[in-house]
Amino acid sequence: MLSNTDVAELLAEQAERETEILSRAFRRAARSAFLWPEEVAEVAAQNRSLTELRAIGPFIERQIRHWLDKLPRMPKRTPTIRRDFISMAEAKRALAKSLRIR
């Protein structure tokens, strides 16, 4: 299952392969993925539109759904600028888990 941070990395890589408007759209979606309140895989599993998530339009939704259906090979090394980040959804889960433990 792909996490939002995985999807953010895939979106950022796709942005590097695209030109002009598509590149900007993929970059914007990659940055936004870290702030999505829910995991994209959970939204897709509930048969909800991924366009509910910030910076996702129909074109990028199709790309993400393709990645969710057929897990892509993840890059071996994440560039330093995007390394060691967690998404809002991951942070919320970690916080909830921490509060339950106490």
C-alpha positions as CSV (number, residue, x, y, z in Angstrom):
1,M,0.0,0.0,0.0
2,L,1.3,3.4,-0.9
3,S,1.5,6.1,1.8
4,N,1.0,9.8,1.1
5,T,4.8,10.2,1.4
6,D,5.3,7.5,-1.3
7,V,2.7,9.2,-3.5
8,A,4.4,12.6,-2.9
9,E,7.7,11.2,-4.1
10,L,6.1,9.6,-7.2
11,L,4.4,12.9,-8.0
12,A,7.6,14.8,-7.6
13,E,9.4,12.3,-9.9
14,Q,6.6,12.6,-12.4
15,A,6.9,16.4,-12.3
16,E,10.5,16.1,-13.3
17,R,9.5,14.2,-16.4
18,E,6.7,16.6,-17.5
19,T,6.9,20.0,-19.0
20,E,5.3,23.4,-18.2
21,I,1.7,23.2,-16.8
22,L,1.8,19.4,-16.1
23,S,5.1,19.8,-14.3
24,R,3.7,22.5,-12.1
25,A,0.5,20.5,-11.4
26,F,2.5,17.4,-10.4
27,R,4.8,19.5,-8.2
28,R,1.9,21.2,-6.5
29,A,0.2,17.9,-5.9
30,A,3.5,16.4,-4.5
31,R,3.8,19.3,-2.0
32,S,0.1,19.0,-1.0
33,A,0.3,15.2,-0.5
34,F,2.2,15.8,2.8
35,L,-0.8,17.8,4.1
36,W,-3.6,15.6,3.1
37,P,-5.6,14.7,6.2
38,E,-6.3,11.1,5.0
39,E,-4.2,8.5,3.3
40,V,-4.9,8.5,-0.4
41,A,-5.1,4.7,-0.4
42,E,-7.9,4.9,2.2
43,V,-9.8,7.5,0.1
44,A,-9.5,5.3,-3.0
45,A,-10.5,2.2,-1.0
46,Q,-13.8,3.9,0.0
47,N,-14.5,4.6,-3.7
48,R,-14.3,8.3,-3.1
49,S,-12.9,10.7,-5.7
50,L,-9.3,11.6,-5.1
51,T,-10.2,15.1,-6.3
52,E,-11.4,15.7,-2.7
53,L,-7.7,16.0,-1.8
54,R,-6.0,19.3,-2.3
55,A,-4.3,19.9,-5.7
56,I,-5.7,16.7,-7.3
57,G,-7.6,17.1,-10.5
58,P,-9.0,14.4,-12.8
59,F,-5.7,13.9,-14.7
60,I,-3.6,13.4,-11.6
61,E,-6.3,11.3,-10.0
62,R,-6.0,8.8,-12.9
63,Q,-2.2,8.7,-12.5
64,I,-2.5,8.1,-8.7
65,R,-5.1,5.4,-9.2
66,H,-2.8,3.7,-11.7
67,W,-0.1,3.7,-9.1
68,L,-2.5,2.3,-6.4
69,D,-3.6,-0.5,-8.8
70,K,-0.2,-1.4,-10.0
71,L,2.4,-0.6,-7.3
72,P,5.3,1.2,-9.0
73,R,9.0,0.6,-8.2
74,M,9.9,3.1,-5.6
75,P,13.1,5.1,-6.1
76,K,16.1,3.7,-4.2
77,R,17.1,7.1,-2.9
78,T,14.9,10.0,-2.0
79,P,16.5,13.4,-2.8
80,T,17.8,15.1,0.4
81,I,15.3,17.9,0.1
82,R,12.4,15.4,0.5
83,R,14.0,12.9,2.9
84,D,12.8,12.3,6.4
85,F,9.4,13.9,6.1
86,I,6.2,12.4,7.2
87,S,2.7,13.3,6.1
88,M,-0.1,14.9,8.1
89,A,-2.0,11.5,8.0
90,E,1.1,9.7,9.4
91,A,1.6,12.3,12.1
92,K,-2.1,12.1,13.1
93,R,-1.8,8.3,13.4
94,A,1.4,8.5,15.4
95,L,-0.1,11.0,17.8
96,A,-3.2,8.9,18.3
97,K,-1.1,5.9,18.9
98,S,1.0,7.8,21.4
99,L,-2.0,9.1,23.3
100,R,-3.5,5.6,23.5
101,I,-0.2,4.2,25.0
102,R,-0.3,6.7,27.9
